[in-house]
Amino acid sequence: VWGLAYIRKVFHSCDKPSCPVCYKYGWAPREAGKIEERLAEASKRFGQVEHIVCSVPVRDYGLGYDVLRHRVVKVLRDRGVIGGVLIFHGFRYSLREWWYWSPHFHVLGFIAGGYRCRGCKRKCFKGCEGFDNRNYRCYEKDGYVVKVLGKRKTIGGTAWYQLNHSSIDITKKRFHVSTLFGVVSYRKLKIESGGSRRYVCPVCGHNLE
């Protein structure tokens, strides 16, 4: 029918995590898309993506971000987390204290041998070598609380939600909220990007302008 056109609304964004307007619907979806693409390729080699939270003990609250991140990567490796994406959160929220300083990292990554403890009906015992058993023994040494959360409906959705209330260091010109480590790092995992996303008209098949 002449006079009609297919229209798709597009959110114009500066794509800066520090922008109070664009961070949630511009930067976060774009970053989540990149994370989902990379983890989808990595899961073909390393199994199921797990959502893990690593909480920093009070004694390390004063550490700088770079030192803290390096320490968290070691803590995760000691527990068998072989790689993934780190998303930094500096604060937690409660009705009593509102937002309060409590640094922790959300991790979308892979556990060596998979997370066999989910659904296990037996209590951890010495020598089982499951993730929870290793985690308990490591906690006694380093004091870091590491938890594996439930299965995710979508990796992209989880990444977007964690990104849209993540923390940034405003003193740094270029601060990377999400960073890679282990088997997912750029050095160890080479993948071909799908290129820039093109929206196509379902009627004529041409790229939308």
Buried (B, 14 or more C-beta within 10 A) or exposed (E): EEEEEEEEEEEEBEBEBEEEEBBBEBBBBBBBBBBBBBBEBBEEEBBEBBBBBBBBEEEBEEBEBEEBBEBBBEBBBBBBBBBBBBBBBBBBEEEEEEEEEBBBBBBBBBBBEBBEBBEEEEEBEEEBEBBBBBBEEBBEEBBBBBEBEEEBEEBBEBBBBBBBBBBBBEEEEEBBBBBBBBBBEEEEBEEEEEEEEEEEBEEEEEEEE
